[in-house]
Amino acid sequence: MFGSGPKRSSEANAVVTGAGSGIGAAFASELAARGSRVVCSDIDEEAARRTADAILADGGQATAMHCDVSLIDEVVKLADEAQAWFGGPPSLVINNAGVGAGGKPVGSIELDDWRWVLGINLWGPIHGCHVFTPILRAAGTGQPRGIINVASAAAFGAAPGMAAYNVSKAGTLSLSETLAAELAGTGINVTVLCPTFVKTNIVQSGRITSESSELADRLMRWTGFSAQRVARMCLDTNDRGGLYCMPQPDARIGWGIKRLTPTVYTRAVGLTNRITGSQEV
C-alpha cells in the first residue's frame, strides 16, 4: 500500500502535538496504522486521551500527554516524558498544534489575539524544533528521522483580514525552510505542510468573526480535503524527503503564482477582497 522499502513514518517513535482533534488526530491514527508508537499530546489532555484510546482500541500503541506548546517548559517536559515512554528518542516529531483567528484588518485585531495566535501557531513550532532537533541529531543515523511542521497556504496567501494567522504560518514556513537547510545531509527530513481548506474544527475553536467563520465553514465543507487524506499525503512526502507538502491543487497554483508575480498576486487578492466586501476596511 505504501510502496517498497522502509518508510520514515513506519514503526517510528512519533510525537504529535495538537493530537486531540483534526489533522493532529489524523496524523496520530495514520502513524499507528503504519506501525508507529505515538505520543498524542494536546493542551486538552482529555481530547488527546480520546485519540490515544481510539488507537489502542484498533490494536495500535499510543499514550496521551498534556502539553501547552506556547510554553517552553511544557515542551521540554513533553520531550522528557515521551523519551521515557519510548525508552529512547523519538524518530518523528509533528508540530501540529494550532488555532485560527481572522475577520479583522491590521489595526483592529486585538493585541491579545496577536499574542494568542503567535504563541501557539509560531512559538509552538519554534519550541518544538528548539527542543526536539538536538534530540533527533543526537539519535544518530541508525533510523530515519523527521520533523513535520504544520503551516498553511495562508503562509503565502496573504488574505486580508487574516494577518495574525498569516504571519504565524509564514513564520512556520520560514522556520521549516531554514531548518531543512541546516539539517541537509544529516538524515533528518523536514517537511512543512501547507494545505488550504481541511475539514477540521479549527473555525469553531478559533477567534474568528461570525461572517468570516461562516464563509470558512462553508468552504471547508465544499472544497476541504479530509484530515486523514492530508495527513497521509504529508507523511508520504516526508518519507520521500520532500520539503513542501501542498495537498490541494489550489494551494499549489497559488504558491506558483505568488512566486512568479508576487506584486500582481497581492494586489489582485486585495482588489478581489474589496470588490466582494468580505472584509471591513
C-alpha positions in Angstrom: 0.0 0.0 0.0 2.8 2.4 0.9 5.3 1.3 -1.8 8.5 -0.7 -1.4 11.3 -0.1 1.0 11.3 1.3 4.6 9.3 4.4 5.5 10.3 7.1 7.9 6.8 7.1 9.2 6.7 3.3 9.6 7.4 1.9 13.0 8.5 5.3 14.2 8.5 6.7 17.7 6.4 9.7 16.9 5.3 12.7 18.9 2.3 14.6 17.6 1.2 17.9 19.2 -2.4 19.1 18.9 -3.4 15.4 18.6 -6.8 15.8 20.2 -8.6 16.5 17.0 -8.4 17.5 13.3 -5.1 17.0 11.5 -3.2 16.1 14.6 -5.6 13.2 15.4 -5.4 12.1 11.8 -1.6 12.1 11.9 -1.7 10.0 15.1 -4.1 7.4 13.7 -2.3 7.1 10.4 1.1 6.7 12.1 -0.4 4.0 14.4 -1.8 2.2 11.3 1.7 2.2 9.9 3.1 0.5 13.0 4.4 3.6 14.9 4.2 4.1 18.6 2.6 7.5 19.1 2.6 10.1 21.8 -0.6 12.1 21.4 -0.2 15.5 23.1 -2.7 18.3 23.4 -3.5 21.2 25.7 -6.8 19.4 26.2 -5.5 16.1 27.7 -8.9 14.5 27.6 -9.1 15.0 23.8 -5.6 13.6 23.5 -6.7 10.6 25.5 -9.6 10.0 23.2 -7.3 9.9 20.3 -4.9 7.5 22.1 -7.8 5.3 23.3 -9.1 5.0 19.7 -5.7 3.9 18.5 -5.4 1.4 21.4 -8.9 0.0 20.5 -7.6 -0.6 17.0 -4.6 -2.5 18.3 -2.1 0.3 18.0 0.4 1.7 20.5 -0.3 5.2 21.9 -0.4 7.3 25.0 -1.8 10.7 25.9 0.2 13.6 27.3 -0.7 17.2 28.2 1.3 20.0 26.5 0.7 23.7 26.0 3.2 24.3 23.1 3.3 28.0 23.8 5.2 27.3 27.0 8.8 26.1 26.6 8.9 24.3 29.9 5.9 22.2 28.9 7.6 21.2 25.6 10.7 20.2 27.5 8.6 18.1 29.8 6.8 16.6 26.8 10.2 15.6 25.3 11.3 14.0 28.6 8.1 12.1 29.2 8.0 10.9 25.6 11.5 9.6 25.7 10.7 7.8 29.0 7.7 6.2 27.4 9.5 5.2 24.2 12.6 4.0 26.1 14.7 6.2 23.8 14.4 9.2 21.5 11.6 9.9 19.1 12.3 9.5 15.4 9.5 11.7 14.1 8.1 14.9 15.6 5.0 16.6 14.2 4.5 20.2 15.4 0.8 20.5 14.6 -0.9 22.3 17.4 -2.6 25.4 16.0 -5.5 27.9 16.3 -7.5 30.0 13.9 -8.2 33.8 14.0 -9.4 36.2 11.5 -12.0 38.7 10.2 -10.4 42.0 11.2 -7.8 44.1 9.4 -4.5 45.2 10.9 -5.1 47.9 13.4 -8.4 46.4 14.5 -7.1 43.0 15.6 -6.8 43.0 19.4 -3.2 42.6 20.5 -4.2 39.8 22.8 -5.3 37.9 19.7 -2.0 38.5 18.1 -0.2 37.2 21.1 -2.5 34.2 21.4 -2.2 33.2 17.8 1.6 33.7 17.6 2.1 32.0 20.9 0.6 28.7 19.7 1.0 28.8 15.9 4.5 30.2 15.7 6.1 29.7 19.1 4.7 26.2 19.2 6.8 25.0 16.2 9.7 27.1 17.4 9.6 25.4 20.8 9.1 22.0 19.2 12.1 22.5 16.9 14.3 24.0 19.6 13.7 21.1 22.0 13.5 18.1 19.6 16.1 19.0 16.9 19.1 18.3 19.2 17.4 15.1 20.4 17.0 13.9 16.8 20.5 14.9 15.9 21.9 13.0 18.9 20.0 9.9 17.9 22.5 9.2 15.1 21.9 7.8 11.7 20.7 4.3 12.6 17.0 5.1 12.0 15.3 7.5 9.6 14.2 10.7 11.4 11.9 13.5 10.5 10.2 16.8 11.6 6.9 17.9 10.2 5.7 21.5 10.9 2.1 22.2 10.1 1.7 25.6 8.4 -0.9 26.6 5.9 -1.4 28.1 2.4 -2.1 31.2 4.5 1.7 31.3 4.8 2.0 32.8 1.3 -1.7 33.6 0.5 -1.7 36.9 2.4 -5.6 37.0 2.6 -6.8 40.3 4.0 -8.4 40.1 7.5 -6.1 37.2 8.5 -2.9 39.0 9.4 -2.2 37.2 12.7 -2.8 33.8 11.3 -0.9 34.6 8.1 2.1 35.9 10.0 2.2 32.8 12.3 2.1 30.4 9.3 4.6 32.4 7.2 7.0 32.2 10.2 6.4 28.5 10.4 7.2 28.1 6.7 10.4 30.1 7.0 11.4 28.2 10.1 10.9 24.9 8.2 12.9 26.1 5.2 15.7 27.3 7.4 15.8 24.1 9.5 15.8 21.9 6.3 18.9 23.8 5.1 20.6 23.4 8.5 19.8 19.6 8.6 20.7 18.9 5.0 22.8 15.7 4.9 22.0 14.7 8.5 19.3 12.2 7.6 16.6 14.2 9.2 13.9 15.1 6.8 12.0 18.4 7.3 8.5 18.8 5.8 6.2 21.8 6.0 2.5 21.2 5.4 0.7 24.0 3.6 -2.9 23.0 3.0 -5.8 25.2 2.1 -9.1 24.0 3.5 -9.2 20.9 5.6 -12.3 19.5 7.3 -11.5 20.2 11.0 -13.0 22.2 13.9 -10.4 25.0 13.8 -13.0 27.5 12.8 -15.3 26.7 15.7 -12.5 26.7 18.2 -10.7 29.8 16.9 -11.2 33.6 17.3 -12.9 34.4 14.0 -15.6 36.9 13.3 -19.0 35.4 12.6 -19.0 36.4 8.9 -15.6 35.0 8.3 -16.4 31.9 10.3 -19.5 31.2 8.3 -17.6 31.6 5.0 -14.7 29.4 6.1 -17.0 26.8 7.4 -18.8 26.6 4.0 -15.6 26.4 2.1 -14.3 23.6 4.3 -17.5 21.6 3.7 -17.5 22.2 -0.1 -13.8 22.1 -1.0 -11.9 20.8 2.0 -9.9 17.6 2.0 -10.3 15.2 4.9 -7.8 15.5 7.7 -6.9 11.8 7.1 -6.1 12.4 3.4 -3.9 15.4 4.2 -2.0 13.5 7.0 -1.4 10.5 4.7 -0.1 12.7 1.9 2.2 14.7 4.3 3.7 11.5 5.8 4.4 10.2 2.3 6.1 13.5 1.4 8.3 13.3 4.5 9.1 9.7 3.7 10.3 10.8 0.2 12.4 13.6 1.7 10.1 16.4 0.3 10.3 19.8 2.0 6.9 21.1 0.8 3.5 19.3 1.1 0.7 21.2 -0.6 -2.1 18.7 -0.8 -4.7 20.6 -2.8 -4.3 22.0 -6.3 -5.4 25.5 -5.3 -2.5 25.6 -2.8 0.0 24.6 -5.5 -1.5 27.1 -8.0 -1.5 29.9 -5.5 2.1 29.1 -4.5 3.2 29.2 -8.1 1.5 32.5 -9.0 2.8 34.2 -5.8 6.4 33.2 -6.6 6.2 34.2 -10.2 4.3 37.5 -9.9 4.2 38.5 -6.2 3.1 42.1 -6.6 0.4 41.3 -9.1 -0.8 38.5 -6.9 -1.0 40.6 -3.7 -2.8 43.5 -5.5 -5.3 41.0 -7.1 -6.1 39.5 -3.7 -6.7 42.9 -2.2 -8.9 44.2 -5.0 -10.9 40.9 -5.0 -11.4 41.3 -1.3 -12.6 44.9 -1.7 -15.0 44.0 -4.5 -16.6 41.1 -2.7 -16.8 43.2 0.5 -15.6 40.2 2.6 -13.6 42.4 5.0 -14.2 45.5 7.0 -12.0 48.3 5.6 
